[in-house]
Amino acid sequence: MDTSKTLTGGDLWNHVTTLADRVRRANDLFAWIREGRIRLEPSKIFPLSEGADAHRLLESRQSTGKIILIP
């Protein structure tokens, strides 16, 4: 039993059940972003010709946020 593993998950919709709750929480989130209380990592943008570099970054597990390829 000492090596038993448990994987649990949740769903926000179990706690935020009304449209008013969703709107209030979304407004709070975007206000915190505007105020700088939450910072989003900028996307990494690569030209399509550097797709291999983008893939290496993804594989390295050193990236956070989006990796975008531009044709």
C-alpha positions, 0 to 999 in steps of 0.5 A: 500500500505504500506505493499506492497512487491517487489521481484526483481532479476537479471541475470549476463548474461544480463550484461556479454554477451561475452565470452571475458567478462566472461573470464576477469571477471573469471580471475579477480575473481580468482586473487582476491582470490589468492591475499586475497582480497576475502576470501572463507569460508572453507567447514565444513566436517563431517563423514557420521556417524555425519550426524545428527550434520551436519544437526543441523548445517545447521538448526541452520543457523550458517553455511556459505559455504558448508557442506560436508558429507564423507562416 
